[in-house]
Amino acid sequence: MSSTRFENDTSSSQFVLEKKLSQMPNNAKKVDLYLEMARNLYGHSPDEALKYALEGRSLAERLDYIEALGELIPTIGVIWWYKSDFEKTISHHNKALEIFRIVKNKKGTGSAYTGIGNVYARKGEFNKALDFYHKALAIHKSHAYQVGIAGS
């Protein structure tokens, strides 16, 4: 598939999602759609992805939709990764850790540790990266989360 076709497919699906978004009431489903849109865009259009993720986070906060915040905040961290702002990436993964602890989401906690480890590895701080990878691995092993184990 050529990049032009991929871009056209992505643009078409984003158009459909944007239309759907504009017609939805402010509820949890709308937050979930903001998250989906941000995730669809962050690898090739991080500025646009950030716009949707921040809108989703704002609505999730107003709705007290804590589970979605646990997904949106690390997604924002990934967007900052793509924008090469690694301090903001770490900051968002740390915020996600707080949420994951509150809701007792071990999978999310492990994933946040992996994300922080990735930043330290990218920065060349390998001992710090290993510390976070080991934390992630311990959590993922204790919950038999195979994808997390492979990523740690």
LOKE-215223 format. One record per residue: residue in one letter; x negated, y, z of N, C-alpha, C, O in turn; residue number from 1. Coordinates in pm, whole numbers. Layout:
<rs>
<r "A",<X,Y,Z>,<X,Y,Z>,<X,Y,Z>,<X,Y,Z>,NUM> ...
</rs>
This chain:
<rs>
<r "M",<-85,-118,0>,<0,0,0>,<-89,124,0>,<-182,133,80>,1> <r "S",<-63,216,-86>,<-144,337,-92>,<-107,431,23>,<1,421,81>,2> <r "S",<-199,521,54>,<-172,615,163>,<-53,705,129>,<20,747,218>,3> <r "T",<-35,734,1>,<78,818,-39>,<210,749,-6>,<303,812,46>,4> <r "R",<219,620,-35>,<342,548,-4>,<363,543,147>,<474,562,195>,5> <r "F",<254,518,223>,<264,516,368>,<314,650,420>,<403,656,504>,6> <r "E",<255,758,369>,<296,891,413>,<442,916,377>,<516,974,457>,7> <r "N",<485,873,258>,<625,890,219>,<717,810,308>,<822,859,351>,8> <r "D",<679,683,337>,<760,599,425>,<770,661,564>,<878,663,623>,9> <r "T",<658,711,614>,<656,773,746>,<741,900,746>,<818,923,840>,10> <r "S",<728,981,644>,<807,1104,635>,<956,1073,629>,<1036,1141,694>,11> <r "S",<994,972,552>,<1135,935,541>,<1190,889,674>,<1298,932,716>,12> <r "S",<1116,802,743>,<1165,751,871>,<1168,863,974>,<1259,867,1057>,13> <r "Q",<1071,953,971>,<1072,1066,1064>,<1191,1156,1036>,<1254,1207,1130>,14> <r "F",<1223,1177,911>,<1338,1260,875>,<1467,1199,932>,<1550,1270,989>,15> <r "V",<1481,1068,916>,<1599,1000,969>,<1604,1013,1120>,<1710,1040,1177>,16> <r "L",<1490,993,1186>,<1486,1003,1333>,<1514,1145,1379>,<1584,1166,1478>,17> <r "E",<1460,1245,1307>,<1485,1384,1343>,<1634,1418,1332>,<1690,1487,1417>,18> <r "K",<1695,1369,1227>,<1839,1395,1209>,<1917,1331,1324>,<2007,1393,1381>,19> <r "K",<1883,1208,1355>,<1949,1137,1464>,<1928,1212,1596>,<2020,1227,1676>,20> <r "L",<1806,1258,1617>,<1771,1331,1739>,<1854,1458,1753>,<1902,1490,1863>,21> <r "S",<1872,1530,1645>,<1945,1657,1650>,<2093,1637,1683>,<2159,1730,1729>,22> <r "Q",<2144,1516,1661>,<2285,1489,1685>,<2313,1423,1820>,<2428,1402,1856>,23> <r "M",<2207,1392,1894>,<2224,1320,2020>,<2243,1414,2138>,<2188,1524,2139>,24> <r "P",<2321,1372,2236>,<2327,1449,2360>,<2197,1428,2439>,<2120,1337,2410>,25> <r "N",<2174,1514,2536>,<2054,1502,2619>,<2073,1389,2718>,<2127,1407,2827>,26> <r "N",<2026,1271,2679>,<2038,1154,2766>,<1914,1067,2751>,<1819,1103,2681>,27> <r "A",<1914,953,2819>,<1798,864,2819>,<1765,814,2679>,<1648,798,2645>,28> <r "K",<1866,791,2598>,<1839,743,2461>,<1765,848,2380>,<1682,814,2295>,29> <r "K",<1795,973,2404>,<1724,1080,2334>,<1578,1083,2378>,<1489,1104,2296>,30> <r "V",<1553,1064,2506>,<1416,1058,2556>,<1341,944,2487>,<1227,961,2443>,31> <r "D",<1406,828,2479>,<1344,712,2414>,<1313,740,2268>,<1211,694,2216>,32> <r "L",<1398,815,2202>,<1374,850,2062>,<1256,946,2049>,<1175,933,1958>,33> <r "Y",<1247,1044,2140>,<1129,1132,2139>,<1001,1049,2153>,<903,1074,2084>,34> <r "L",<1004,950,2242>,<888,864,2262>,<855,788,2134>,<739,781,2094>,35> <r "E",<956,731,2071>,<935,656,1947>,<874,746,1839>,<781,705,1769>,36> <r "M",<925,867,1828>,<874,959,1728>,<729,995,1756>,<647,998,1664>,37> <r "A",<696,1021,1881>,<559,1054,1917>,<465,938,1884>,<357,959,1829>,38> <r "R",<507,818,1918>,<423,701,1890>,<407,676,1741>,<301,630,1697>,39> <r "N",<509,706,1663>,<499,689,1518>,<399,786,1457>,<341,757,1352>,40> <r "L",<378,899,1522>,<298,1006,1461>,<157,1022,1517>,<72,1082,1449>,41> <r "Y",<128,972,1636>,<4,1017,1699>,<-123,981,1625>,<-222,1052,1639>,42> <r "G",<-126,874,1549>,<-248,836,1478>,<-282,922,1359>,<-399,934,1322>,43> <r "H",<-182,983,1297>,<-208,1061,1176>,<-157,1205,1183>,<-189,1287,1097>,44> <r "S",<-78,1237,1284>,<-27,1373,1299>,<-14,1406,1448>,<97,1423,1499>,45> <r "P",<-127,1415,1517>,<-121,1431,1663>,<-53,1560,1711>,<9,1561,1818>,46> <r "D",<-63,1667,1635>,<3,1791,1678>,<155,1774,1679>,<222,1817,1773>,47> <r "E",<207,1711,1575>,<351,1687,1569>,<393,1586,1676>,<497,1600,1739>,48> <r "A",<310,1484,1695>,<338,1383,1798>,<344,1449,1936>,<431,1416,2017>,49> <r "L",<252,1540,1960>,<248,1609,2090>,<376,1688,2113>,<429,1691,2224>,50> <r "K",<425,1752,2009>,<550,1829,2020>,<664,1739,2067>,<738,1775,2159>,51> <r "Y",<680,1623,2005>,<787,1531,2044>,<765,1473,2183>,<860,1460,2261>,52> <r "A",<642,1438,2213>,<613,1380,2345>,<642,1481,2456>,<696,1444,2561>,53> <r "L",<606,1606,2435>,<630,1708,2538>,<780,1735,2554>,<828,1756,2665>,54> <r "E",<854,1735,2443>,<1000,1751,2450>,<1061,1634,2528>,<1147,1653,2613>,55> <r "G",<1014,1514,2497>,<1063,1395,2567>,<1031,1399,2715>,<1115,1365,2798>,56> <r "R",<909,1441,2748>,<871,1450,2888>,<957,1552,2962>,<1003,1528,3073>,57> <r "S",<980,1666,2900>,<1062,1769,2962>,<1203,1718,2989>,<1258,1739,3097>,58> <r "L",<1262,1652,2892>,<1397,1598,2909>,<1397,1486,3013>,<1487,1478,3096>,59> <r "A",<1298,1399,3010>,<1289,1290,3108>,<1279,1347,3250>,<1339,1293,3343>,60> <r "E",<1204,1455,3267>,<1193,1519,3399>,<1328,1575,3443>,<1367,1559,3559>,61> <r "R",<1399,1639,3352>,<1531,1695,3386>,<1630,1585,3421>,<1716,1604,3507>,62> <r "L",<1617,1470,3356>,<1708,1358,3381>,<1660,1267,3494>,<1730,1173,3533>,63> <r "D",<1542,1296,3546>,<1478,1209,3648>,<1466,1066,3596>,<1493,970,3669>,64> <r "Y",<1426,1053,3473>,<1409,925,3404>,<1262,882,3419>,<1182,897,3327>,65> <r "I",<1231,830,3537>,<1093,803,3576>,<1027,696,3490>,<908,706,3460>,66> <r "E",<1103,594,3449>,<1045,489,3365>,<995,546,3233>,<889,507,3185>,67> <r "A",<1070,637,3175>,<1029,699,3049>,<907,788,3070>,<818,794,2985>,68> <r "L",<902,856,3184>,<784,936,3212>,<660,847,3216>,<552,887,3172>,69> <r "G",<676,726,3269>,<566,631,3273>,<519,589,3135>,<407,542,3120>,70> <r "E",<603,604,3035>,<564,574,2897>,<518,700,2824>,<422,696,2746>,71> <r "L",<585,811,2849>,<552,935,2779>,<418,994,2821>,<340,1039,2737>,72> <r "I",<390,992,2949>,<268,1057,2996>,<142,988,2942>,<52,1058,2895>,73> <r "P",<131,854,2945>,<13,796,2881>,<12,813,2729>,<-94,818,2667>,74> <r "T",<131,821,2669>,<136,849,2524>,<77,986,2497>,<4,1005,2399>,75> <r "I",<108,1083,2582>,<48,1216,2568>,<-103,1204,2584>,<-178,1272,2513>,76> <r "G",<-148,1120,2677>,<-292,1097,2693>,<-355,1042,2566>,<-465,1083,2529>,77> <r "V",<-287,949,2500>,<-339,894,2374>,<-344,1002,2266>,<-438,1007,2187>,78> <r "I",<-244,1088,2264>,<-245,1197,2167>,<-366,1286,2190>,<-433,1327,2096>,79> <r "W",<-395,1317,2317>,<-512,1398,2346>,<-641,1326,2305>,<-738,1389,2265>,80> <r "W",<-640,1191,2315>,<-754,1112,2266>,<-776,1140,2117>,<-888,1167,2074>,81> <r "Y",<-668,1134,2040>,<-679,1159,1896>,<-722,1302,1867>,<-781,1329,1762>,82> <r "K",<-693,1393,1958>,<-734,1532,1942>,<-872,1556,2005>,<-919,1670,2009>,83> <r "S",<-937,1449,2052>,<-1071,1452,2111>,<-1081,1538,2236>,<-1187,1594,2265>,84> <r "D",<-972,1550,2310>,<-975,1619,2439>,<-968,1512,2548>,<-861,1478,2598>,85> <r "F",<-1086,1460,2582>,<-1093,1343,2668>,<-1059,1374,2814>,<-1014,1285,2887>,86> <r "E",<-1081,1495,2858>,<-1044,1531,2995>,<-892,1529,3011>,<-841,1482,3113>,87> <r "K",<-822,1579,2912>,<-675,1573,2917>,<-626,1429,2906>,<-525,1393,2964>,88> <r "T",<-699,1348,2829>,<-663,1206,2820>,<-671,1142,2958>,<-577,1075,3001>,89> <r "I",<-782,1162,3027>,<-799,1106,3162>,<-694,1160,3256>,<-635,1085,3334>,90> <r "S",<-669,1289,3250>,<-570,1352,3338>,<-432,1287,3320>,<-364,1258,3418>,91> <r "H",<-393,1264,3197>,<-261,1205,3172>,<-256,1058,3214>,<-153,1011,3263>,92> <r "H",<-366,986,3196>,<-366,847,3243>,<-361,842,3396>,<-299,752,3452>,93> <r "N",<-425,938,3462>,<-416,943,3609>,<-274,977,3655>,<-227,922,3754>,94> <r "K",<-207,1068,3584>,<-68,1098,3617>,<19,974,3596>,<111,947,3674>,95> <r "A",<-10,900,3490>,<66,777,3464>,<43,676,3577>,<137,607,3618>,96> <r "L",<-79,668,3627>,<-108,576,3739>,<-18,606,3858>,<33,515,3923>,97> <r "E",<0,734,3887>,<87,773,3999>,<229,721,3978>,<291,666,4069>,98> <r "I",<278,739,3858>,<415,694,3828>,<423,542,3834>,<516,487,3893>,99> <r "F",<327,474,3774>,<329,328,3772>,<323,270,3914>,<381,166,3941>,100> <r "R",<253,338,4003>,<249,292,4142>,<387,308,4208>,<431,221,4282>,101> <r "I",<452,419,4180>,<584,444,4238>,<685,339,4192>,<762,287,4272>,102> <r "V",<684,308,4062>,<782,213,4008>,<731,69,4009>,<797,-23,3960>,103> <r "K",<610,51,4066>,<550,-83,4078>,<536,-152,3941>,<569,-270,3926>,104> <r "N",<486,-77,3844>,<464,-129,3709>,<317,-168,3697>,<232,-85,3663>,105> <r "K",<288,-293,3724>,<149,-341,3722>,<92,-341,3580>,<-25,-305,3560>,106> <r "K",<172,-379,3482>,<126,-379,3344>,<84,-237,3304>,<-22,-217,3243>,107> <r "G",<167,-140,3338>,<134,0,3307>,<10,47,3381>,<-72,119,3325>,108> <r "T",<-3,5,3507>,<-121,42,3585>,<-247,-11,3517>,<-345,62,3501>,109> <r "G",<-244,-137,3478>,<-359,-195,3409>,<-390,-125,3279>,<-506,-100,3247>,110> <r "S",<-287,-93,3204>,<-307,-23,3077>,<-365,117,3098>,<-450,161,3020>,111> <r "A",<-321,186,3203>,<-376,318,3232>,<-524,308,3269>,<-605,390,3226>,112> <r "Y",<-560,205,3348>,<-701,185,3381>,<-782,158,3254>,<-893,209,3239>,113> <r "T",<-727,79,3164>,<-797,53,3037>,<-816,182,2958>,<-923,206,2903>,114> <r "G",<-712,265,2953>,<-721,393,2883>,<-830,482,2940>,<-904,545,2865>,115> <r "I",<-839,487,3072>,<-943,568,3135>,<-1080,509,3103>,<-1175,582,3073>,116> <r "G",<-1090,377,3110>,<-1216,311,3074>,<-1258,342,2932>,<-1376,363,2905>,117> <r "N",<-1161,345,2841>,<-1191,377,2701>,<-1252,516,2686>,<-1345,536,2608>,118> <r "V",<-1200,610,2762>,<-1255,746,2755>,<-1398,748,2805>,<-1486,805,2741>,119> <r "Y",<-1422,685,2919>,<-1559,684,2972>,<-1654,612,2876>,<-1769,655,2860>,120> <r "A",<-1609,505,2814>,<-1693,435,2716>,<-1724,528,2598>,<-1838,534,2552>,121> <r "R",<-1623,599,2552>,<-1642,692,2439>,<-1741,802,2474>,<-1817,849,2389>,122> <r "K",<-1738,844,2600>,<-1829,949,2647>,<-1968,895,2679>,<-2058,972,2712>,123> <r "G",<-1986,763,2669>,<-2116,703,2698>,<-2140,677,2846>,<-2252,645,2886>,124> <r "E",<-2036,691,2927>,<-2048,666,3071>,<-2001,522,3097>,<-1892,497,3149>,125> <r "F",<-2089,428,3060>,<-2051,287,3056>,<-2027,225,3193>,<-1943,137,3206>,126> <r "N",<-2100,269,3295>,<-2075,213,3429>,<-1936,251,3480>,<-1866,169,3538>,127> <r "K",<-1897,377,3457>,<-1761,419,3494>,<-1658,342,3413>,<-1556,298,3467>,128> <r "A",<-1685,325,3284>,<-1592,251,3198>,<-1574,109,3251>,<-1462,60,3260>,129> <r "L",<-1684,45,3285>,<-1676,-93,3337>,<-1594,-100,3465>,<-1518,-195,3484>,130> <r "D",<-1609,-1,3553>,<-1530,0,3677>,<-1380,-3,3645>,<-1305,-80,3706>,131> <r "F",<-1339,80,3551>,<-1197,85,3515>,<-1152,-40,3440>,<-1041,-88,3461>,132> <r "Y",<-1238,-92,3354>,<-1204,-216,3283>,<-1187,-332,3382>,<-1098,-416,3366>,133> <r "H",<-1273,-336,3485>,<-1261,-443,3585>,<-1131,-430,3664>,<-1066,-531,3693>,134> <r "K",<-1093,-308,3698>,<-966,-287,3768>,<-850,-335,3680>,<-759,-403,3726>,135> <r "A",<-855,-298,3553>,<-749,-338,3460>,<-745,-489,3446>,<-637,-550,3449>,136> <r "L",<-860,-549,3430>,<-866,-694,3411>,<-809,-769,3531>,<-735,-866,3515>,137> <r "A",<-844,-724,3651>,<-793,-789,3772>,<-640,-784,3777>,<-575,-883,3811>,138> <r "I",<-585,-670,3744>,<-438,-656,3744>,<-376,-744,3637>,<-279,-816,3663>,139> <r "H",<-429,-739,3517>,<-372,-817,3407>,<-383,-967,3434>,<-290,-1042,3404>,140> <r "K",<-495,-1011,3490>,<-509,-1153,3521>,<-408,-1195,3627>,<-348,-1302,3616>,141> <r "S",<-391,-1113,3729>,<-298,-1149,3837>,<-154,-1158,3790>,<-70,-1219,3857>,142> <r "H",<-124,-1098,3676>,<13,-1102,3622>,<20,-1177,3489>,<121,-1171,3419>,143> <r "A",<-88,-1246,3456>,<-94,-1329,3334>,<-52,-1250,3209>,<15,-1303,3121>,144> <r "Y",<-92,-1126,3203>,<-61,-1041,3087>,<-174,-1056,2985>,<-276,-988,2994>,145> <r "Q",<-154,-1144,2890>,<-260,-1183,2796>,<-309,-1067,2709>,<-430,-1055,2685>,146> <r "V",<-220,-984,2661>,<-262,-870,2579>,<-350,-778,2661>,<-452,-729,2611>,147> <r "G",<-313,-753,2785>,<-394,-668,2872>,<-528,-731,2903>,<-629,-661,2910>,148> <r "I",<-530,-862,2921>,<-656,-930,2948>,<-749,-915,2828>,<-868,-887,2844>,149> <r "A",<-696,-932,2709>,<-777,-919,2587>,<-829,-776,2570>,<-941,-756,2523>,150> <r "G",<-750,-677,2609>,<-789,-538,2593>,<-880,-487,2703>,<-938,-379,2690>,151> <r "S",<-892,-563,2810>,<-977,-521,2921>,<-1115,-574,2902>,<-1203,-551,2985>,152> 
</rs>
